[in-house]
Amino acid sequence: MELSGVYVPLITPFTPGGEVDPAALDRLAREAVAAGAAGIVALGTTGEPEGLEDAERRAVLDVCAAVRRDTGTTLVVGAGGSGTRRSAAALAALAAWPEVDAALVPVPAFVRPTEAGVVRHFEDLCLRSPVPLIAYHVPHRTARPLGGPALRGLAALPGVAGMKHAVPALDADAVTLLADPPPGFAVLAGDDVMAAPLLALGAAGGILASAHLCTPRWVAMVDAWRAGDAARARELGAPLAPLAAALFAEPNPTVIKAVLHATGRIASPDVRLPLLPPDPATVAAALNRLAATELTCGSD
């Protein structure tokens, strides 16, 4: 599959009573698509999948599958974990939703396999998955950095369509991969603050939680980099990196949910333990940054 553009990894909104709010989720998904997002991601890290019950995860998928049917947008679903067998079972279960286009699968966390073990993990999953995989490389969560050979090993797997590269710094391995990616393999920015530098080096787009807010501007920035209009891309991106930094000042998605609630887009800012609500000062700073960013959006 071809991956490019902005993909919004959706929060899982809750009602004031603490239940999953399907109507709010549907609204957020359709707003993202209407604003130009290339697709939506259900049950990514931003969606708090580990805090949801099995029935709630199925409800989230039902809502997002309906949006996929109605709009034709791309639907990516977070699946898999640290064990290969359990990850394969989670991927197999996605066959119940034929609307799913790809699965976002993290590098195994906590167990810290060798880099060769990571590649073998994905090789095995490719053989069993009903959909293409997007490898989720996020070493600050998994404690498993990947060097150039491992990145290229993953990129060479025929069932891996791309990689969410969520690394908060550029290194030689990322530069080399982006300079000569294998055909049909897309690198997607996954650290929102670092999105513009990765796009400048040739990333195809991004899976960007901050794009819940100012979505059209994120889309326009990605489009400008893809079109080779660096001056326009820098202009568009200048306020987005500090906005992303403000939204990620505390664990994701606590600040994003608080801002969405404060701006009237969801009924509750709640997150589930072990996440805690963000400090009010952090939310105020994010709202101020959002207001400053929105002042510049009228000319986009």
N, C-alpha and C positions, 0 to 999 in steps of 0.2 A: 504494500500500500504506500501511497505517497503522503508524507507528513510535512506540512508547512503551515505557517501562520500561528495564531494565538489560540491555545487551548486553555480553557478556564477550569481548574480543578475545584469543583464546587464544594462549598461548606455543606454540612448537613444541618439545616435549621431546625430548631426545636420550638415547640409551643411554650407559652408561659407555664404550662403544667409539666413540662419536661419530656413530652413525646415528640417523635419525629413529625415535622410539619410538611406533609407532601405538597400542599398548595404553594407554600413559600418556595420550596425546592423547584417546583415546576416553573414558578414565576422567574426565579433567578436564572434558571437554565435558558428559558426563552428570551430573557433580556440579553443574556450573553450572545446568543445566536443573532438576535436582531441588531446588536451593536457591531457585528462583523466577525465574531470569533469563529475560527475554523472548526471548533469542536468543543465538547465538554468532557470533563473527566469526573466520573463518579467513584467514590470510595478511595480516592487518593488520600495522602496524609492529611490534607486540608479537610477532608470529610470525616475525620475521627473514626475510621472504620473499626479500630480496636475497642472503641467505646460503645459500639452498637451491638445489639442482639442480632442473631441470625435473621429473624423475621424483619427487623428494621433494615438490615442490609438488602434483603430482597425487596422491600418496599421502595428503597432508594433506587434500585435498579429498575423496578417497574415504572417509576416516574420518568427516569432518564431514557428508558427505552421508548416510552410514548413520545417524548420530545424528539427523539431520533426519527421515529416514524413520521411525525408531523412536519418536521423541518428539513429532513435530509442531512442534518449536521453529522459530523463524525462523533461517535461515542467510544470513549476509552474508559476502561474499568480497572481500578486497582485490584490486584489479586496476587496471591502468593506470599511467601514469608521465608523463614530461615531453613525449612526442611524441604527437600526436593519432592518427596512423595506427597506431602500435604499441599505443597504448591501446585503439583500436577492435578490433584483432586479439585482444588479451588478453580483452576483453569477449566477443567472438564465441566464443572458446574455451570460455567458461562454459556454452555450450549443451550441452556433453557431460555436464553435471551438472544435470539438470532440477530437482533439489532446491534449487538456489540461488535465493533469494528476491530478493536485491538485491546490488549491487556497491558497495563503498566505494572511491571514486575520488579520488585526491588532486589538489589544484590543482597544475598543472605546476611542478616545482621546477627550480632552477638556471638555466633559460633566462629566467626573469623576464619573461613576456609582459605586455602591458598588461592592465588589468582587463577591457577589452573583449575582448581575446584570450582571457582565461580563460573568459568567458561563451560565446564562440564555440566554444571547445574542448569545453565541456560540451554545447552545442547540437548539435554534430556527433556526439558520442558518444551522445547520446540517440536519434538517428536510427538508430544501428547496434547498440545494445545489446539483447540478448535479455531483460534484466531492468532494473528501475528502478535509478537511481543514487542514492547518498548522497555528496554532495560532501564531501570531507575538507579542511577549511580549517585549516591548521596552519602559520601564517606563520613560526614560528621554525625550521621545517624547510625550507620552500619559498622563503623570502625574498620572498614575494609577498603582502603585506597586501591585504585587500580592503575597500573602503569601502562605505557604505550602498547606493549604486546598483548596484554589482556583486553584493552579497549578494542584493539583491532581484531582480536579473537572473537569478541562478542559481535562486532560489526560484520564479520565474515559469515556468521551463522545465517542460513537462508530463512529461518523463521523469525529473525529479529529485524524489525522494520526500522528501528531507530533507538535512540538513547536520550533519556532525560538526564542532562548533565548538570547536576546540582552541586557544584563545587564552588566555594566562595573566593576563588582566585584562579587566574590563568596560569598554566604551567606549560612546559615544553610538550608534554604528551597531548594536551588538549589542542595546542596550536598545530602540532603535526597531524593529528587526526582530522581537524577541520581543513587543513591544507589539501588533503587528499582522501576524502571519505570514500569507502567502497560504493559502487553504483547501487542505488536503491536504498541507501542507509542515510537516515536523517538524524542530525544532532539537534536536540531541542534544549534551549536554555531552561534550567530548573531553579537556579538561584536568581530571584527577581532583580536584585541589585546588580548582578553581573550580566543581565540579559543583553544590554547594548554591546559590551565588548565581545561577547560570543557571536552576536549577530554580525558585528563588523568583520569577524574572522570567517564568516560563512555559515553560521548556524541557520537552520531552515525555519526556525520559529521558537516558540517557548511554551512550556506548561507553567503558567504564571498565576499564582493565587492572587496577587495584587490586582490582576485584571478584572476582579469583581468590581473594581472602581475605575473610573475613567477608561472603560473598555475601548471606546473608539480611538482614544489616543494611543493605547498600547498596540492596537491593530495597525494604526497608521504608521507608528514607528517601525514595526516589523516589516510592513510593506515597503517603507522607504529604504530600509537596509537591503531588502531583497531586490529592490529595483536599482540599487547602486547609487542612490541619492544620499550620500553621506551627510551633506550639509543639512538637509531637511531632517534626516534621521536623528542627528545630534540635537537639533532644535526641539524636536518632538520629545526626545528622551531625557532632556536636561532636568525636567521636574519629576520624572517618573522614578529615577533611582532613589532620591531622598524620600519620596512617598513610600516606596517599597521598604526602605530602611525603617521608616516610622511604623509601618504595618507589621514588621517582623521584629519590633523591639522587644516583644515578649513571645513566648512559644505560640506558634501557628496552630489553630486559627483564632486565638483569643482576641487579638486586637481587631482583626478583620471582622469578626462577628460583632464586636462592640461597636465598630464604626457603622456597619450595616444596620444595626439596631438604632443607633443614634440618628441615622439619616432616614429612618422609617421604612427600611426595606425588609426587615424581618421583625417578628413579634417579640423575640427574646434574644439576648446576647449570650445565653447560657452555653457553656461547654461542660463536658463530663469529666469527672475525676479519672486520672490524676491531674488533669489540667485545672487550673484555677483562673478566675476572672482576672483581667489585667488591672494594673494600677490605674485609677482615674486620670492621673497626670499623663500616663502613656497614651490613653485614649484621646485626651484633649490635644496632645501634641500631634497625633495622627489626624484628628479632625482639622486642626489648623493647617497641616500640610495638605490635606485634601482640598480645603477651601482655596489655598494658594494655587494648587494645580488646576483646579476647575476654572479659576480666573483666566488662565491662559488657553483653555480648551475652546473658547468661542471662535478663535481664528483658525482652528484646525479643519 
